[in-house]
Amino acid sequence: MREARVNRGKAVFCTMQPKDILAISGKPGLYKVLNTTHRAIVVESIREGKRSAVPSSSRVSSFEDISIFTYDEDLPLAGVLNAIHGHLKGGDAPTSKESHEALRNFVTEVVPGLDQERVYHSDLKKLCTWYNELNDLKVLPFKDDEADAAEETADEVAEAAVEEGEAVESAPEEDAASKE
């Protein structure tokens, strides 16, 4: 019975978006929000599947709201995690136990404009830990909602062009015949 629950959970995690993932200050791991009340937020641990209530006074951050400092602009965390996934071709990132220099060099490889003064070692450790946890659950790469909408629109335009293909192809022939 437990195995069926884990498989069902993995299917749910595969469709997770950054807005669905929470980091809670003082609590290890990542969480998924289930419900909110005036006094608490009911969350479920992504790794263990255990549910708990977190006081609404706790510092809770959605992955959608977290960004990484660069010299030019702040990059959304989801974009950085996707960039790491692409850079590593789905492999594992360095662990949080790596040296400060190794972690900083790795993240700077992926995010060349990383603000070296405002991004702390603890931030790099969290980034790599979160990446490895989400990658193990096969959640990465995140799909971009805007890119999905643009892709669907492009597909619809292409289908319409195929349906009208005969009319489009015959138009140039008619123009050539009228010029003769």
TORMAR-831116 format. One record per residue (C-alpha): x, y, z. Coordinates in steps of 0.02 Angstrom, whole numbers, plus 32768, in hexadecimal, padded with zeros to 4 digits. Example, Ala and Ser with C-alpha at 12.3 -4.5 7.8 and 13.67 -1.06 7.14 Angstrom:
2
+------+------+------+
:    x :    y :    z :
+------+------+------+
: 8267 : 7F1F : 8186 :
: 82AC : 7FCB : 8165 :
+------+------+------+
END
This chain:
180
+------+------+------+
:    x :    y :    z :
+------+------+------+
: 8000 : 8000 : 8000 :
: 808E : 8078 : 8029 :
: 80DF : 8059 : 7F7E :
: 8042 : 808F : 7F22 :
: 8041 : 8132 : 7F84 :
: 80F6 : 8157 : 7F59 :
: 80D7 : 8139 : 7E9F :
: 803D : 81A7 : 7EA2 :
: 80A3 : 822C : 7EFC :
: 812C : 8228 : 7E79 :
: 80AC : 8242 : 7DF0 :
: 806D : 82DC : 7E4D :
: 811E : 831D : 7E65 :
: 8143 : 830E : 7DAC :
: 80C1 : 8393 : 7D89 :
: 80F9 : 840A : 7E14 :
: 811F : 84BE : 7DEC :
: 818B : 8539 : 7E4F :
: 80F0 : 8587 : 7E9D :
: 80C5 : 84DD : 7EEA :
: 816B : 84C9 : 7F45 :
: 818E : 851B : 7FED :
: 822A : 8536 : 8056 :
: 8205 : 8551 : 810E :
: 8282 : 85AC : 817B :
: 82C0 : 853B : 8207 :
: 827F : 849B : 81B6 :
: 82ED : 842E : 8147 :
: 82B2 : 83F5 : 809D :
: 822F : 8431 : 8025 :
: 8173 : 8432 : 8039 :
: 80D3 : 8437 : 7FD5 :
: 8043 : 84A2 : 8016 :
: 7FA1 : 8443 : 8031 :
: 7F32 : 84C2 : 808A :
: 7F39 : 8568 : 80E4 :
: 7ED9 : 85A8 : 817B :
: 7EE4 : 8648 : 81E1 :
: 7F59 : 85F7 : 825E :
: 7FBC : 8578 : 81FA :
: 7FF1 : 8534 : 8152 :
: 7FDB : 847A : 8137 :
: 8071 : 8437 : 80D5 :
: 80B3 : 8390 : 809B :
: 816B : 8365 : 8094 :
: 819D : 8342 : 7FE1 :
: 821C : 82BF : 8014 :
: 81C2 : 8262 : 80A0 :
: 810B : 8287 : 8079 :
: 80E9 : 82B5 : 812F :
: 8068 : 833B : 814F :
: 807A : 83C2 : 81D2 :
: 8035 : 846A : 8203 :
: 80A8 : 8500 : 81FE :
: 8075 : 859E : 825D :
: 8045 : 862A : 81E7 :
: 80C5 : 8697 : 823F :
: 8153 : 8629 : 81FA :
: 81BE : 8667 : 816B :
: 8181 : 8604 : 80D5 :
: 81C5 : 8624 : 8026 :
: 817F : 85E2 : 7F84 :
: 81FF : 85B4 : 7EFF :
: 81A2 : 862D : 7E8E :
: 81D5 : 86BD : 7F01 :
: 828D : 868E : 7F18 :
: 8312 : 86D6 : 7EA6 :
: 83CF : 86D3 : 7E96 :
: 8433 : 8775 : 7E97 :
: 849A : 879D : 7DFC :
: 84F4 : 883C : 7DCD :
: 8475 : 8864 : 7D44 :
: 83CD : 8826 : 7D87 :
: 8384 : 87AA : 7E02 :
: 8364 : 8700 : 7DB2 :
: 82CD : 8697 : 7DE7 :
: 82FD : 85FB : 7E46 :
: 829C : 858C : 7DCD :
: 8303 : 85CF : 7D3B :
: 83A6 : 85AF : 7D99 :
: 8370 : 84FD : 7DC5 :
: 8343 : 84DE : 7D0E :
: 83EC : 8525 : 7CD9 :
: 8446 : 84B0 : 7D53 :
: 83E0 : 841D : 7D11 :
: 8410 : 8448 : 7C5F :
: 84C6 : 8465 : 7C8C :
: 84D3 : 83BE : 7CE5 :
: 8465 : 8364 : 7C67 :
: 83F9 : 8323 : 7CF5 :
: 848C : 82EE : 7D62 :
: 84AA : 8317 : 7E19 :
: 84EE : 83BD : 7E55 :
: 857A : 83C7 : 7ED5 :
: 8540 : 839F : 7F85 :
: 8535 : 8421 : 800E :
: 85CE : 83D1 : 805E :
: 863F : 840D : 7FD0 :
: 86B9 : 849A : 7FF3 :
: 8681 : 854E : 7FE4 :
: 86EE : 8569 : 7F4A :
: 86AB : 84CE : 7EF2 :
: 85F6 : 8501 : 7F0D :
: 8615 : 85B6 : 7EDA :
: 8675 : 8580 : 7E3D :
: 85EA : 8508 : 7E0C :
: 855E : 8587 : 7E20 :
: 85C5 : 860E : 7DC9 :
: 85DA : 8597 : 7D35 :
: 851D : 8589 : 7D27 :
: 84F5 : 863E : 7D55 :
: 8587 : 86A4 : 7D10 :
: 854C : 874C : 7D57 :
: 8535 : 870A : 7E09 :
: 8546 : 8798 : 7E88 :
: 85D9 : 8758 : 7EED :
: 85BA : 87CE : 7F7E :
: 84FF : 87B6 : 7F9A :
: 84F4 : 86F9 : 7F7D :
: 8532 : 86A2 : 801A :
: 857B : 85F4 : 8030 :
: 84DA : 85BC : 8089 :
: 8477 : 85F2 : 7FEE :
: 84E6 : 8589 : 7F7D :
: 84D3 : 84F2 : 7FF0 :
: 8415 : 8504 : 7FF0 :
: 8411 : 8519 : 7F33 :
: 8473 : 8479 : 7F15 :
: 8412 : 8418 : 7F9A :
: 836B : 844F : 7F52 :
: 83A3 : 8426 : 7EA1 :
: 83DA : 8377 : 7ED3 :
: 8339 : 8356 : 7F32 :
: 82C9 : 8390 : 7EA3 :
: 8333 : 8335 : 7E23 :
: 8325 : 8292 : 7E86 :
: 8268 : 82A4 : 7E82 :
: 826C : 82C4 : 7DC5 :
: 8219 : 836E : 7DD9 :
: 829A : 83C9 : 7D70 :
: 829D : 841E : 7CF8 :
: 820B : 848E : 7D21 :
: 819B : 84B6 : 7C8E :
: 8183 : 856D : 7C6A :
: 80C9 : 8598 : 7C60 :
: 80E9 : 8626 : 7BE4 :
: 8153 : 85B5 : 7B76 :
: 80CC : 852F : 7B7C :
: 8047 : 85AD : 7B47 :
: 80B6 : 85ED : 7AB9 :
: 80D8 : 853A : 7A81 :
: 801E : 8512 : 7A7F :
: 7FFA : 85B0 : 7A1A :
: 8084 : 8583 : 799E :
: 803C : 84D3 : 798D :
: 7F8E : 8519 : 796C :
: 7FD2 : 858F : 78E7 :
: 8032 : 8500 : 7895 :
: 7F96 : 8492 : 7893 :
: 7F30 : 851E : 7846 :
: 7FB6 : 8536 : 77C1 :
: 7FB4 : 847C : 7797 :
: 7EF7 : 847E : 7787 :
: 7EFF : 8516 : 7714 :
: 7F9D : 84D6 : 76BF :
: 7F48 : 84B3 : 7618 :
: 7F01 : 8563 : 760F :
: 7FA9 : 85B0 : 763D :
: 8006 : 8546 : 75BC :
: 7F8A : 8569 : 7531 :
: 7F91 : 8626 : 7547 :
: 8040 : 863B : 74FC :
: 8010 : 85D0 : 7467 :
: 7F7A : 863E : 7444 :
: 7FE9 : 86D9 : 744B :
: 8064 : 868A : 73D1 :
: 7FD8 : 865A : 735A :
: 7F90 : 870A : 735C :
: 803B : 8756 : 7332 :
: 804C : 86ED : 7294 :
+------+------+------+
END
